């Protein structure tokens, strides 16, 4: 009976997050931290950090994979599936609606006024959530130095995967010096390998080919949604399956709809092959995430008990937090551009820090309404 209740709680939470989850992976993870660590106490700060660090080391959409991890922690294998599906489904349905309208009418609706205030509010949500994670992750002076270094390099646009693994190896290097170990003999694990996209030619826009394209991307793609769009340009636009205009519009849909930005693939699949193309493309891009998390989740606690991997994971955790802060700074530069957005951001930050258990949906809603009103002043 308890398992059914846990499953219902998981479904309810991630449906809500899927609906209100504007702002990209950093914002999604901030909302999850508030919900499952602060409000519901499903996970400790440390375990949430460990899952975040582990998630950053595997390909795929990080926030979706965090949802899947949390679902597994709360309700086992069924929770893993339900959490992922509930988080993805709202974005897919909303994106599918826009895809239909776009194909019918050739343009997207104007939502600029509402988005004007949402983005500054989302920055506040991220900052409020990341603050306790930062305090928890900065266990030593070395980790603080690693965090500052990663933040600085991230602001210089250094590849985030290189920074994550680099931070881990720096932590291991100093650990081996401290223990007087040679290193290789003691560190009997191998980090995940990186594989470039193959140049397999696509000869037709069949659902089978679409499935293979997006399965491949979902299985090997590291980095942000912007990296996804670079791959899509190479795999679809360069091969004549999609116009660059349609790809740019897909990017816009991914940015102004809630949930994972990978739902842009639903839009693209619909433009190429209608409803069936949207289904197979969406299935393929997200399927690897479920498989990777199913394999990784049972290992996280065991690996934490390994001292070398624990050192590596601590450094990766600090790097993950630093990268989220970097994303937040970059978002601020792009979105906080006048007195209106400054006002919304300051008010949202004050509310987020003053009322730690406030529902993040209320901050998003408040930012949206304030943005709509102030946009026309």
LUMVEX-112870 format. One record per residue: x, y negated, z negated of N, C-alpha, C, O, CB in turn. Coordinates in steps of 0.1 Angstrom, whole numbers, plus 5000, padded with zeros to 4 digits. Glycine has a CB too. Example, Ala and Ser with C-alpha at 12.3 -4.5 7.8 and 13.67 -1.06 7.14 Angstrom:
2
513250574922512350454922513250334922514250334915511350454910 512850224929513750114929512950004921513449894920514150064943 
***
This chain:
377
500850125000500050005000500949875000500649785007499150004988 501949884992502849764991503549745005503749625009503949794981 503849855012504549835025503549765035504049675043504949965031 502249795034501349725043501249575039501149495048499949785042 501249545027501249405022502449335027502449215031501049395007 503649395025504849335030504849315045505249205049506049425026 504249405052504249395067503249275071503549195080503649515073 502149255063501249145066501949015063501748915070499949165057 502749015052503448885048504448855059504648735062504148905034 505148955064506148925074505448875087505948775093506949065078 504348935091503648895103503148745101503248665110502448985106 502548725090502048585087503148485088502948375094501348585074 504248505081505348415081505848385094506048265098506448455071 506148485102506848465115505948415126506448355136507548595119 504648445125503748375134503748225131503748145141502348435132 503748195118503748045115505047985120504947875126503648025100 506148045118507447995122507547985137508147895143508648075117 506948085144506948085158506047965164506347915175506348215164 505047925157504247815161504847675158504647585166502847825154 505447665147506047535143507447515145508047415142505747505128 508147625151509547625152510147545163510747595172510047765153 509947415162510647325172512047295168512447315156509847185173 512847265178514247205175515347305177516547265175514247175161 515147425182516247515185516647605173516147595162517347435190 517647685176518147785166518447725152518147785142519247865171 519147615152519547555139518347525130518347545118520447435141 517347465137516147435130515347555125514847565114515247345138 515347655134514647785131515247845118514547885109514647875142 516547855118517247915107517047835094516947895083518747925110 517047705095516747615084515447645078515247655066516947465088 514447665087513047695082513047825076512347845065512047685094 513647925081513748065076514348055062513848125053514448155085 515447985061516147975047515147915037515147965026517347885048 514447815041513547755031512447855027512047865016512847625037 511947925037510748015035511148145027510548185017510148055048 512248205031512548345025513548335014513648435006513148425036 514348225012515248215001514648124990514648164978516648155006 514248004994513747904984512347934979512147944967513747764990 511447954988510047974985509648114981509048134970509147924996 509948214989509548344987510448434979510048544974509148415000 511748394978512748474971512948614977513248704970512448484956 512748634990512948764996514448804997514748914995512348765010 515248704999516748725000517448624991516948514988517148705015 518648664987519548574979520248474990520248515001520548644971 520748364985521448274994522648355000522948335012522048154986 523348434992524548504997524148605008524848615019525248574986 523048685006522648785016522148715029522448765040521648875011 521448605027521048525039522248475047522248485059520148405035 523248425040524448385046525148505054525648485065525448325036 525248615047525848735053525148775066525748805076525848855044 523848775066523048805078523248705089523348735101521548815074 523348575085523548465094524948485101525148475113523448335088 525948515093527348535098527348655107527948645118528348555087 526748765103526748885111525948865125526448905135526149005104 524848785124524048765136524848675146524748695158522848685132 525648585141526448505150527548585157528148535167527148385142 527848705153528948785159528348875170529148935177529648865149 527048875172526548965182525848875193525448765190525449065177 525748925205525048845216523548825213522948895205525248915229 522948735220521548715219521148595212521948525206520948835213 519848565212519248445205519348455190518748545184517848415209 520148375183520448395169519248385160519148465151521448285165 518348285162517248265153516248385155515648435145516448135156 516148445167515248555169515848675161515148755155515148595184 517148695162517848805155517748785140517648885133519348815159 517848665135517648645121516248685116516048745106517948495117 515248645124513848685121513748845121513148895112512848635132 514448905130514349055130515049115118514549205112515049105143 516249055114516949095102516049085090515949175082518249015100 515448965088514648935076513449035076513049085065514148795076 512849055087511749155088512149295083511349365076511149165102 513349335087513849465083514149465068513849565061515149505090 514649355063514949355048513649365040513649425029515649225045 512549305045511349295037510449415039509849465029510549175041 510449465051509449575054509949685063509149755070508249515061 511249705063511849825070511749815085511649705090511149945065 511749925092511749935106510549865112510649795123511850075111 509349885106508149825111508249675110507849595119506949875104 508849625099509049485097509949425107509849315111509549455083 511049505111511949455121511249425134511449315140513049565123 510349515138509649495151508649385150508549295158508949625155 507849385139506749295137507349145136506749055142505949325124 508349125128508948995126509448935140509148825143510148995116 510149025147510648975160509548945170509548835176511449085167 508549025171507349005180506548885176506248805184506449125181 506348865163505548755158506248625160505648515163505148775144 507548625159508348495161508348465176508348345179509748515155 508448565184508648535199507248505205507248425214509248665205 506248575201504948575208504348435210503948405221503948655201 504248345200503748205202504448135213503848075222503748125190 505748135213506548065223506348125237506148045247508048075220 506248255238505948325251504548285256504448255268506048475250 503548285248502248245252502148105257501548075267501248275241 502748015249502647875252503447845265503047775274503247785241 504647905266505447895278504747955290504747895301506847965276 504048065288503248125299502148035304501948025316502648265294 501547965295500447875299501047755307500547725318499747815286 502247705303502847595311503347655324503247585334504047535303 503747775325504247835337503047845347503247825359504847975335 501847885342500647895350500247755356500047745368499547955342 500247655347499847525351500947465361500547395371499847435339 502147495359503247445368503047505382503247435392504547475362 502747635382502647705395501447655402501347645415502647855393 500347625395499147575401499147425405498747395416497947595391 499847345397499747195399501147135402501147015406499147135387 502247215400503547165404504147055395505146995399503447105417 503647045382504246945373503946985359503047065356503746805376 504646925350504546955335503746835329503846725333505846975329 503046865318502346755311503346665304504446705301501346815300 502946545301503746445294503546455279502546415274503446295299 504646495272504546515258505646425251505846445239504746655254 506146335258507246255253506946185240507746175231507746155263 505746125239505346045227505346135214505846085204504045985229 504846255215504846345204506246395200506646395188503946465206 507046425210508446475208509346365202510346395196509046535220 508946245204509846125200510046135185511146105181509145995204 509046175177509246175163509546315157510046325146508046125156 509346415165509646555161511046585159511546645149509046655171 511946535168513346565168514046505156514846575149513946515181 513846375152514446325140513946405127514746425118514146175138 512746445127512146515116512846655115513146705104510646535117 513146715126513846845126515246835121515646925114513846905140 515946725124517246705118517246705103518046765096517846575123 516246645097516046635083515846775077516346815067514846545079 515046865084514746995079516047075079516347145070513747065089 516847065090518147135090519147095079519647175072518847105104 519246965077520146915066519646955052520546995044520146755066 518346955050517846995037518147145034518447185023516346965035 518047225045518247375043519747405043520047505036517547445054 520547335051521947375052522747335039523747395037522547315064 522247235032523047195020523247305010524447315006522247075014 522247375005522547484996523347595002524147664995521247544990 523147625015523947725021525447685022526347765020523447755036 525647555024527047505024527747515011528847565010527047355029 526947485000527547494987527847644983528847664977526547434976 526947734988527147874985528347924992529048014987525947954988 528547885005529647935013531047885010532047955012529347915027 531147765004532447715001532947764987532947694977532347555000 533447884987533847954975535247914971535547924959533748104977 536047884980537447854977537947734985537247684994538347974981 539147684981539647564988539947605003539847525012540947514982 540447725005540747775019539547775027539547725039541447915019 538447825022537147825030536647685033536147655043536047895022 536947585023536547445026537347395038536847325046536747365013 538647425038539547375049539147445062539047375072541047415046 538747565062538347635074537047565079536847545091538047785071 536147535070534847475073535047345080534447305090533947465061 535947255074536247125079536847135093536547065102537147045070 537847235094538447255107537447295118537547245129539547365106 536547395115535547435125534647325128534347305140534747555119 534247245119533347135122534047035131533346995141532947065109 535247005128536046915137536146965151535946895161537346885131 536547095153536647155166535347165173535247155185537347285164 534247195166532947205172532547075178531947075188531947265161 532846965170532446835176533246795188532846715196532746725165 534346865190535246845202534746945213535446955223536646865199 533647015211533047105221533847235223533847285234532947035234 534647275213535347405214534247515213533347505206536447415203 534547625221533547735222533247785208534147815200534147845230 531947795205531547835191531847975187532148005176530047815189 531848065197532248205194533748215191534148295182531848295206 534548145198535948135195536148085181537048135174536748055205 535347985177535547925164535148025153535748035143534647805163 534048105155533548205146534548315143534948345132532248265150 535048375154536048475153537348425148538048485140536248555166 537748305153538948235148538948215133539948235126539148105156 537848165128537748145114537848275106538548275096536348085110 537248385111537348515104538848565104539248615094536548615112 539548545115540948595116541848505107542848555102541348595130 541548375106542348285097542148335083543148345075541948145099 540948365079540648415066541448545063541948565052539148435064 541348635073542148765071543648745071544248815063541748855083 544148655078545548625078546048585064547048635059545948515089 545348485058545748445045545448555034546248555024545048315041 544448635037544248745027545348845028545848895018542848815031 545848875040546948975042548248915036549048985030547149005056 548448785037549648725031549548735016550548765009549748575035 548348705010548148714996548448854990548948864980546748664992 547948954998548049094993549349154997549749264993546949174999 550149085006551449135010551249255020552049345020552249174999 550149255027549849365036550249335050550349215054548349405036 550649435058551049415072549849385080549949325091551649545077 548649415076547449375083546849485091545749535088547749255092 547449525102546849615111546449755105545449805108547749645123 547349795096547049925089545849925080545150025078548249975082 545549805075544549795065543149755071542149785066544849695055 543249685083542049635089541549725100541749705112542249485095 540849835095540549935105539149915111538350015111540550075097 538949795115537649765122537949685134539049615134536549705113 537049675144537249605156536149505158534949555158537449695168 536349375160535249285163534649315176535249385185535749145163 533349275178532649295190533449235202533949125201531249235190 533449305213534149265225533249165233532049165232534549385234 533949095242533248995250533349055265534349095269533848855249 532249045272532249095286531648985295530548925292531349225287 532348955306531848855315530648905323530449035324532948805324 529848815328528748865337529348925349530248865355527848745340 528849035353529249095366528649025377527648945376528849245366 529149045389528748965401527849055410527949045422529948915409 527049145404526149225412525149145419524549065414525449325402 525149165432524249085441522749135439522549255438524649105456 521849045439520449075438519949055452520048955458519748975428 519349165457518849165471517349125472516949085483519049295477 516649135462515149105463514649065449515249095439514349225468 513548985449512948935437511949035431510849005427512348805439 512349165430511449265425511449255410512449205404511849405430 510449315403510449315389511549395383512149365373509149375384 511949505390513149585386514349505385515149515376513249705395 514649425396515849345396515749235386516749205379515949285410 514649175384514449075373514749135360515449075352513049015373 514249255357514549325345516049345343516549325332513749455344 516749395353518149415352518949285349519849285341518649485364 518549185356519249055354519149005340520148975333518648945364 517949005335517648955321518149045310518449005299516248915319 518049175313518649275303520149255302520649255291518349415308 520849235313522249205313522549075305523449075297522849195327 521848975308522048845301521848855286522648805278521248735307 520748915282520348935268521349015261521549005249519048995267 522049115268522949205261524349145260525149195251523149325269 524749035267526148985266526248835264527348785263526849025279 525048765263525148625262525448575248524648595239523848565267 526548505246526848435234526548285236526548245247528248465229 526348215225526248075226524848025226523848095224526948025238 524647895229523347825229522547845241522947915251523647675227 521347795241520447805252521047735265520747775276519147735249 521947635263522547575274523447675282523547665294523347455270 524047765275524847865281523947955289524248005300525647955271 522747995284521748075291521448005304521348075314520448085282 521247875304520847815317521947815327521747815339520447665314 523247805322524347815331524347955338524547965350525647795324 524048065330524048195336522848205346522948265357523848295325 521748145342520548155351520748085364520348125375519348095344 521547975364521847905376522647995385522448005397522647775373 523648065379524548155387523748275392523948325403525748195379 522848335384522148455387520948435396520548525404521748525375 520248325395519048305402519048195412518748215424517948265392 519548075409519547965418520547985429520247965441519947835411 521748035425522848055435522448165445522948165456524148085428 521548255441521148365450519848345456519248435462521148495442 519348225455518048185462516748245456515748235463518248235475 516848295444515548345438514748235431513548255429515948445428 515448115428514748015421515347875425516547875427514848035405 514547775426515047645430515647585417515247615406513947555435 516647495419517247425408516247335401516347315389518447345412 515247275408514247195402513447275392513147235381513347135413 513047395397512247485388513047525375512547535365511847615395 514347545377515247575366515347465356515247485344516647615370 515447345361515447225352514147205345514147175333515747095361 513047235352511747225345511647335334510947315324510647235355 512247455337512247565327512947525315512547555304512847695333 514047445317514847395306514047305297514047315285516147325311 513247215304512347125297511347195289511047155277511747025307 510747295295509747375287510347445275509747445264509147485296 511547495277512247565265512547465254512547505243513447625270 512747335258513047235248511847185240511947165228513847125254 510747165247509547105240508547205235507547155230508947005249 508747335237507847435231508547485218509747495217507547545241 507747535209508347595197508947725199508747785210507247605186 509647785189510147915191511447925198512047815202509148005197 511948045201513248065208513248005222512348015230513648205208 514347935225514547875238514547975249514347945261515747785239 514848105246514948215255513548235262513448305272515448335249 512448175256511148195262511048125275510148145283510048135252 512048035278512147975292512148085303511748055314513447885293 512648205299512748315308511348355313511048395324513448435302 510348345303508948375307508448275318507848325328508048355294 508848155317508448055327509048085340508448085351508947915323 510348125340511048155352510548285359510348285371512548175349 510348385351509748515356508448485363508148555373509648615345 507548405357506248375363506448305376505648325385505448285353 507348205377507548135390507948235401507648215412508548025388 508748335397509348425408508348535411508148565423510648485403 507648595401506848715404505548715396504948815394507648835401 505048595392503748595386503748655372504748655365502748665394 502548705368502448755354503348875352503948885341500948795352 503448965361504249085359505749045358506549095350504149185371 506148945366507548895365507848835352508948855346507848795376 506848755346507048695333507148805322507948795313505848605330 506348915323506349015313507749095313508349105303505249115316 508149135325509349215326510649125323511549175317509549275340 510649005327511748915323511848895308512948895303511648785331 510748865302510648845288511048965280511848955270509248795283 510549085284510949205277512449235278513049265268510149325284 512949205289514349235292515349145284516349195278514749225306 514949015283515948925276515948945261516948915255515448775279 514848985255514749005241515049145236515449165224513448965236 514949245245515149385241516449415234516549475224514949475252 517649365240518949385233518949335219519649395211520049325241 518349225216518349175202517849265192518349285181517549035201 516649335195516149435186517049555185517249605173514749485192 517749595195518649705194519849675186520349755178519049755208 520449555189521649515182521449505167522249545159522149385187 520249435163519949415149519649555142520049575131518749325147 518949645149518649775144519949845140520049925131517849855154 520949835149522249895146523049825136523749895128523049905159 523049695136523849615127523349605112524149605103524049475132 522049595111521449555098521849655087522249615076519949555099 521849785089522249885078523649875074524049915063521950025082 524549815083525949805080526349685072527449685066526649805093 525549575072525949455066526349465051527349425047524849345067 525449535044525749555029526949645027527749615018524549605022 527149745035528249835034529549765038530549775031528049955043 529549675048530649605052531049505042532249465040530449545066 530049445035530349345024531149405013531949345007529049295019 531049535011531749615001533249635005534049674997531149744997 533549625018534949635023535649505021535149395026534949675038 536649495013537349375010537849295022537549175023538549395001 538549365032538949285044537749225051537749115055539749375053 536649305053535549255061534849145053534249055059534649365065 534849165040534149065031534848925033534248825034534249105017 536248925033537048805036536648745049536448625051538548835034 536648835059536248795073534948735073534748625079536348915083 533948795067532548745067532448615060531648535064531648855061 533148595049533048475041533548355050532948245051533948475029 534648375058535148275067534148255078533948135082536448315073 533548355084532548345094531248265089530748185096532148485100 530848295077529748225071529948075070529147995073529448275057 531148035065531547895065531547835079531047725081532947875058 532047905089532047855102530647845108530347745115532847955111 529747935104528347925109527747805104527047735111527648055104 527947775091527347655085527947525092527247435095527647645070 529247525094529947415100529347385114529147265118531447435101 529147495122528647475135527247425135526847345144528647615143 526447465126525047415124525047265121524347185126524247485113 526047225112526147075109526547005122526146895124527247055098 527447065129527946995142526746975151526646875158529047085148 525947085153524747075161523846965157523246885165523947205162 523646955143522846845137523346705141522646615144522746865122 524646695140525346565143525046525158524746415161526846565140 525246625166525046605181523646575184523346485192525546725189 522646645177521246615179520946475175520146405181520446715171 521546425163521346295158521746185168521146085170522046275145 522946215175523446115185522446105196522245995202524746155190 521846215200520946215212519546155208518846105217520846355217 519046175196517646145193517446025184516445965185517046265187 518445995175518245885166518945765173520045735171518845915152 518145695181518645585189518145445187518645355193518445625204 517145435179516545305176515945295162516045395155515445265187 515345185158514845165145513745265141513545305130514445025142 512945305151511845395149512345535145511845585136510945395162 513245585153513745715150514645715138514645815130514645765162 515345605135516045595122515045605110515345675100516845465122 513945535111512945525101512345665099512245715087511845435104 512045735109511445875108512445965102512146045094511045925122 513745955107514846045102515046025087515146125079516146025109 515145895082515445865068514345915059514545975049515645715066 513045885064511945925056511846075055511546135044510645875062 512146145066512046295066513146355057512946455050512146345080 514346295058515446345050515146325035515346415027516746275053 514546215031514246185017513146285013513346345002513646045016 512146315021511146405017511746545016511446625006509946405027 512546585026513146715026514046745013514046855008514046735038 514746645009515646664997514846644984515246704974516846574998 513946554984513146534972512146644968511946674957512446394973 511546694979510546804977510946924984510546954995509146754982 511847004977512547114984511547224988511947294998513547174974 510447244982509547344986508447304995507447384998508947404973 508447185000507447135009507547215022508547255027507646985012 506347245028506247325040506947245051506547135054504847365043 507847305058508547235069507547195080507847105088509647325075 506447265081505447235092504947095089504547025099504347335092 504747055077504246925073505246815077504846705082503946915058 506546845076507546745080507546725095507546615101508946785076 507346845102507346835117506046765121506146675130507346985123 504946795115503646725119503746575116503346495124502446795111 504246545104504446405100505346325110505046215114504946385086 506446395114507346325124506646305137506846205144508546415126 505846405141505146405154504146285154504046205164504446535157 503346275143502346165143503046035142502645935149501446185130 504046025133504745895132505345855145505345735149505845905121 505945955152506545925165505545875175505845785183507246055170 504445945175503345905185502845755183502645685192502146005184 502745725170502245585166503345485170503045385176501845585151 504545515165505645415167506145405182506645305186506845455158 505945515189506345515203505745395211506445345221505945645210 504545355208503845255216503945115210503345025215502345295217 504745105199505044975194506144895201506444785198505344975179 
***
